[in-house]
Amino acid sequence: MAIGIYSLISPVHDIKRVEEDTRGFLEAIEVNLNENFEKCEKDELSNYPLPLIFVASGGVEGQFKENYTKIKEPYYLLTNGENNSFAASLEILTFLKQRGLKGEILHGSVDYISNRIKDIYDITKAKETLKHINIGVIGKPSNWLIASHVNYENLNERFGINSIEINIEELIEEIDKIQVNKLDTLKGNKKIEELYQKSFNNESLQEALRIYVALKNIVDKYDLKGLTIRCFDLLSTVHNTGCIALSLLNDEGIISSCEGDVPALISMLILNALSDEPVFMANPSSIDVEKNEVILAHCTVPLDMTKDYALDTHFESGIGVGIHGEIQEGQATLFKLNSNLEEYFVSSIYIKENMYHNNLCRTQIRVHMDQDVNYFLTNPMGNHHLICRGDYTRLVDEFMNLMLK
């Protein structure tokens, strides 16, 4: 974590005394962060992923006004409150807000400030992680996703994400090039070996792995960090599914969604970037309004997200290879960005149990929601929703508020 810090001290004060008075405060934060602040000038702040403005005394408002245009927003004003520094920070933040600029005062206990800096860094890192990446849209969105189309120009403008449309025929041609004997290159991969151990049909698994290798070739060709695929087209062309391929790609950090669902893919990218956790894309299958619970299911899940799994056929078609994963019970996050890239829904959830119904997609979880489950009945953000382990709702809210300015 590279943290640049630019200090403001009024010449009215004894500068050396102020520096001495604040040294312990700054060092305590550095210890909590396990990171040293790098002192810099205002012109250098933009070179740091996380820039801080240390308001060390009062009387610096004029200095800030003269130089604030040289510093990029959001403005993070760190202060310990001594030497009228908090009062000066209030005036500065009010000045910024009057100009429609984002900012925040970092003030309180050392523990609070340290944790707040960590959060800000995670949000900043997520923003930078997404900027200028390529995502592949392989085939058009599935026909039933009538509310899930994204304006790619808006996507690039808001998040800095580049979209590349790739014809589904290109993937099918790539699959055709992959001979079964070429799968020998996967030997020694522990996950692949475990898949064969759990396989109910080695021929189906080999065909599913051909899809995986073909997708990896396309990822390399277009330098993709994420992709979504119109996967149901594979049922009639190569007589298999992308469930295994998408699971393995997600484990490898290539964030991948099903059915050509671009809003779901963007939601997965955001949730993964903020949490550094694998993300499960699922259909809400039914809700219980009285219990504020929802059942979510899909035929693929990142293997790294499961505590155990079994292989089965793809639910709707009864062919190919799907994954019946078991996800650890406990706290999690449910998130979905709307296709307009302006609205979103996020809720802390608790995974209560894994389920085994025959009439649902293979991986099934029942969760209790903190937010009102009536969201699904009155103002849903489309079909698919995204789940990761751990509660990241506060980070999601802050990230979205930053990006939706």
N, C-alpha and C positions, 0 to 999 in steps of 0.2 A: 504494500500500500504506500504509494508516494504521496505525501501530504506536504504541500507548500504552505507556508505561513508568512503573511505580510503584516508587520506590526505598525500600529498607529499610536504615537505618543505625542502629546502636546509639548512644545518647547517651554510652556509656562511651568511645567513640572520638572523636577530633577530627573532627567531621563535615566541616569545610571541607577538612581534609587528605585524608580518604577521597574526597571528591568530586573533588579535584584528582588524586589517584592513579588514579582510574578514568576520568577524562575521555578520555584517549587510547584506552583500551580501547573505550569506547562509540563514539567518533568513527571508529575504524577499522572497526567493524561497519557504521556508517552509510555509510561510503564504499563498502564492498563491496555493500551493499544499494542504494546510490544512493537512500537514503531517510533522513530525519531522524526520530529518536525524538521523540515528543511527551510531555513530562513531564506527569503527571496524578496525582490523588489516587486512593485505592483505590475510592472511590464512582464514579469516572468511567471506570474500566477497561472496564466492560461496554459502553461506547459505541464501543469500537474493535474492528474486525474481528480484530486480532491484539493481545491484551494480554500484556505481559511484566511479571514481578515481578523487579526487579533486587535481588538479595541482595548488598549491597555490603560487608557486614561480618558477623562473628559476633555473637551476643548478641541477635539480632532474632527468635528463635523465639517468644518470648512475644507480641511485637507482632503477629506473623503469626497466632497462635492467636486473639487477640482480634478479628481483623478478617477472617479467611478466608471467613466466611459471606457477606461483602459482595462477594466476587469469584466469578465463575462458573468452573466447571471446563471444560476441563482447565487446570491451573495450570502455567505455564511459568516456571521459576525460572532466571533468567540470573545467572551468577556468573563472576568471573575467578579465584577461588580465593584472592585476597589478603585479609588482615585476618580470617582464619578464616571467610571467606564460604562456602567449599565445605562445610566441616563443618556450618555452620548450614543449608545447603541440604539436606544429607543428613537432618538431623533433621526438617526441615519436610516433605520428601517422604515420609519414613517415617510421620509423623503423618497425612498425607493418605491414604496407602495403608491405614492402619489403619481409616480411616473409609470405605473403598471408593471413594475419589475418585481421578480420573485426574490425573496430573501428570508432569512431566519436568524434569530439570536440564539446562540448556543450558550446557555447559562444555567447554573445549578450545581449540584454536587459533581465531583470528579467522575463518579461512576455513571451518573446520568449523561454527562457530556460525552464520555468515552463511548457509551452504548449508542448515543445519538450519532456520533461521528461514524461508527461502524455501519449503522443503518444507511446513512447518507452515502458512504462509500459503496455499499452493496447496490444501491439504486444507480449511482453514477457508473459503476462497473457494468451493470445490466444495460444501461443506455449505450455505452461504448461497445459492448459485446454485439449488439444488434446492428450498429451503424455500419453500412456498406456491405453487409453480408448478402449473398445470393441465395434465393430459395427457388426451387424448381416446382412448377405446377405441371405434373405429368398427366396429360389428358385434361379435359374440362371437368369442372365439378360435376358430381353425379346428378342425374336428372331430378332427383327428389330434393336436392338442396336448393330450393327455389328462393330461399331468403339468405343465402350464404355466399353471395358474390361480392368481391372486393374491387374497388377502384385502385389499380396498381400505382397510379401516379400519386394518389393520396397516401398510399402506404409508404412510398418512398419519401414523400415530403414530411410525413409525421415521424416515422421511425428510422428512416434512412435505409430501408430494406429494398433490395432490388429483386424483382420477380422475373423469372425466365419461363416462358411457356414452352413446354416440350411435348411433342406429339406422342401419343400413346404407342403409335406404330414404331417409334424409335426404341422404346423400351422393349417391345415384343421382338424386334429384330436383334436387339442386344441379348435377350434371353435365348433366342435361337442359336446364337454363336457359342453359348456356354455348353460345352459337352460335359456329360456326367463325369468323365475321367478328369476334367479340369478341376473338379471339386476336391481333388486330392490336395490342393494347396491349402484347404481348410483343416487338414489333419494336424493334430497337435493343439488345436484351439479347444480349450476345456469346455466352453459353452457348446460348441458344435458336437463334441464327443458326448456331452450330457444329453443333447437333443436326440442323438441316435440311441442312447440308452433308454430314453423314454418314448421312442418312436413306436407307433402302432402299425406303420407301413413305411418301410425305408424308401420305397420308390416315390411315394408322395413327398416324403421329406427331402429327397434329393431334388425333386422338381421345385420345391419351395426354396431350396438353397440356390438353385439356378437363378431364381428371381432376385434373391439377395445379392449374389455376385454381379448380376447385370445392373442392379440399382447402384452398387458401389462404383461400377465403371462410369455410370452417368454422373454420379456425385463427383468423381475425379475429373470428368470431362468438362463440367460446367462450374467446378469449384463451389459446390453447394454446401451450405451449412444447415439446410433444412429442405424438406420436400413434402409434397402431398401427391397422392396418386389416385387416379380413377380406378380403384382396384377391382371393382366388380367386372370391368372389361376383361380381366385376366381369366375369369371363370370360363368364358366361352372361347378364349383364344389359346391359352396354355393349360387350361383345365386345372388351375391351382389358384392359390390366394397369396396375397402379400403379407399375411399376418406375421409369419416368422421373420421375413425380411425387415419389416418395419420395427419389430421388436428389437432385433439385433442392431439395426441402425441407430435406434434411440439409445441403446446401451453404449454405442460408440460416440455419442455426442452429435450425431446427425439427426436433428429433431424431425420426426416424420409422422404425418397424419394420414388418415384413410379417406377414401371417397372424394378426393379432390377438394376437401374442405379447407379453404384458405384461412377464414377467420379462426378455425380451430388450430391450424398450424401456427398462426401468429400468437394466439393465446398460449400455446405450448412453449413457443420460443421465449415469451415474456416470463412465464412461470418458471421455466428452467433457468433462465438467466438470473432471476432473483433468488432462487432457492438452491441452485446447483443440485437439484434432485431430479430423478427421472419422472416423467409425466405420463399419466394414463388418460387416454382419450376414450370417452364412453358415452353411450346413450342413456339418458334418464329413461328408465323403463316403466316405473310406476312410483307414485308418491302416496304417503299416508299423512293426510293433513292433520289429523288429531295428534299423531306422534311427532310431526314435523320431520319425517324421514323420507328418503328417496332411495330407490334401488337403481344402481348404475351398472351397465354391462357392455362388454365388447369382446371381440374374438382375438384381440391382440393386447399385449401389455409388455412394457419393458421387463426383461427377465431380472434386471437388477432391482426392480421394485418388488419382486415377489419373495416370499419366504419359502415357497415351494410351488411347483406347477406340474401339470400333466398336459399331454398333447391330445387333441381331439380333432374332428373335422371342423370346417367352417360351418357356423350354425345355419345360415339361410340356405346354403347350397348343398350341404352335406358332403362336400368334397374338399380336397386340399388338406392343409394343416392349420388348425387354430390353436390357441393357447388358453388353457384353463388355469389361470394364475391365482394364487392365494396371496393377498396383500396383508401385511401386518395390521392388526387392529390398533386404533389409536388416533391421535390428532392429525388432521390433514387440511388441505385447502382445496376448495372448488372455485374455478374461475372460468369466465368466458368473456371475450371481447366481441362486441357486435360487429356485423359486417360493415357498418358505417364508420367504424374505427373511432367512434366518439363516445359510445355508451359501453358499459361493462357491468358485470355482476361478479361479486366475490363474496365468499362466505367461509368462515372456519367450519369444518365438519369433523365428526368423529366416526371413524370406520368401526362399525359395531360387529359385523360378521361377514364372512365370505359365504356365498350361497351356491347352490348346485341344482338349479331348476333346469329342466329339459327344454323349456320353451323360451329361453333367453340366450343371448350371446354367451360365449364360454366363460370369460372372467366376469364374476358378478360380486358386487359388494352392496351391503345395506348400510347407509350412513344417516346419522342425525345431523341436522343443519342448525347452525346458530342463527342465520337469517331465516326469514319466513319462507317456508316451502311453497307458499302461494305464488311466489315469483314465477314458478314454472307454469302456473295456471293463468296468470294475468299479464306478465311482461317478460316472456322468455327471450333469450338472445340466440335463438336457433336451437338446433337439435343437440349436437355434440357439446359436451362440457369436459373440462380438464381438471385432473386431480393430481396433487403431489402430496407426499408425506410431510407433516410439520405445518405449523400455522404461520403463513406468510401474508395474511390478509392486510396487515398494516403496511408492509412493504409494497404490496400490490397497489393499495390505495394511493400511497405517496408517489409511486412511480407513474401511475396513470394520471394523477393530478399534475405532475410535472410535464408529461407528454401531451396532455390534452389542453394545454394553455391556449 
